[in-house]
Amino acid sequence: MVEKQDALVAASPMARHLYNELLAAITAIGPFQKEVKKTSIHLVSGSAFAGVHPRKEHLLLTIKADKPIRSARISKTEQVSKNRWHLDLKLASKKEIDAELIAWLRQAYDLCL
């Protein structure tokens, strides 16, 4: 029997460490579930408010939004429906898990309520 590979099993130690730091930082936002997929982890409260994509030395984080956010930290902005956007950013260190990022994740979480 072949063991099922998922995003956490395949993640590097650095990516797992950043993922754990991110989870610890957002626990105060409210209850949510983690849905581990083959290449990503969805953070869900009703629906996914964020997606975490482990990479070798960083995390690619996709955040749900109701409008684009203008920031040098956002590497990609995609409109997925009339009032929904997906914003991608790279997390390469614990210091990037800051108040600005937590505020964006709180807004994304609130969209799912």
C-alpha positions in Angstrom: 0.0 0.0 0.0 1.3 3.4 -1.0 1.1 6.2 1.7 -0.9 9.1 0.5 1.3 12.2 0.0 -0.1 15.5 1.2 1.2 19.1 1.4 2.4 18.7 5.0 4.2 15.5 4.5 5.9 16.8 1.4 6.8 20.2 3.0 10.3 21.1 3.9 11.2 21.7 7.6 11.4 25.4 7.0 7.9 25.5 5.4 6.4 23.4 8.2 8.0 25.8 10.8 6.5 28.9 9.0 3.1 27.1 8.7 3.1 26.4 12.5 4.1 30.0 13.2 1.2 31.2 10.9 -1.3 29.0 12.7 -0.2 30.2 16.1 -0.6 33.8 15.0 -4.1 33.5 13.6 -5.7 31.4 16.4 -7.1 34.6 18.0 -9.1 35.4 14.8 -11.6 32.6 15.5 -12.2 28.9 15.1 -11.3 27.4 11.8 -10.5 24.0 10.3 -7.5 22.9 8.3 -8.2 21.0 5.1 -5.0 19.3 4.0 -4.8 18.7 0.2 -2.2 17.2 -2.0 -0.3 20.5 -2.6 -1.9 23.0 -0.2 -3.8 23.5 3.1 -7.0 25.4 3.1 -7.9 27.4 6.2 -11.7 27.1 6.4 -14.5 28.8 8.4 -17.6 28.1 6.4 -15.5 28.4 3.3 -11.8 28.8 2.7 -10.4 32.2 3.8 -6.8 31.4 3.0 -4.8 28.8 1.2 -1.2 27.8 2.2 1.1 26.3 -0.4 4.3 25.0 1.1 7.5 25.6 -1.0 11.1 24.7 -0.3 12.1 27.8 1.6 8.8 29.7 2.1 5.1 29.6 2.0 2.9 30.9 -0.8 -0.2 32.3 1.0 -3.4 33.0 -0.9 -5.9 35.3 0.9 -9.5 35.8 0.0 -10.6 39.5 -0.3 -13.5 41.6 -1.3 -11.3 44.0 -3.2 -7.7 44.2 -4.4 -5.1 45.2 -1.8 -2.3 47.5 -3.0 0.9 46.4 -1.3 4.4 45.6 -2.4 3.9 42.3 -0.4 1.1 41.1 -2.8 2.8 39.3 -5.7 -0.4 38.4 -7.6 -4.0 39.6 -7.6 -6.7 37.7 -9.3 -10.4 38.5 -9.5 -12.3 35.2 -9.2 -15.9 36.7 -9.2 -17.6 40.0 -9.1 -16.8 40.7 -5.4 -14.0 38.2 -4.6 -10.3 38.4 -5.1 -7.4 36.0 -4.4 -4.2 37.7 -3.3 -0.9 35.9 -3.3 2.0 36.7 -1.1 5.2 35.0 -0.1 6.1 34.3 3.5 9.8 33.6 3.9 10.3 34.4 7.6 8.5 34.6 10.9 8.8 38.5 11.0 6.5 38.7 7.9 3.7 37.2 10.0 2.9 40.7 11.3 0.0 42.9 12.2 -0.7 43.8 8.6 -0.9 40.2 7.5 -3.1 39.2 10.5 -5.5 42.1 9.6 -5.8 40.9 6.0 -6.5 37.3 7.3 -9.0 38.7 9.8 -10.8 40.5 6.9 -10.7 37.3 4.8 -12.1 35.3 7.8 -14.9 37.8 8.2 -15.9 37.3 4.6 -16.7 33.7 5.4 -19.1 34.4 8.3 
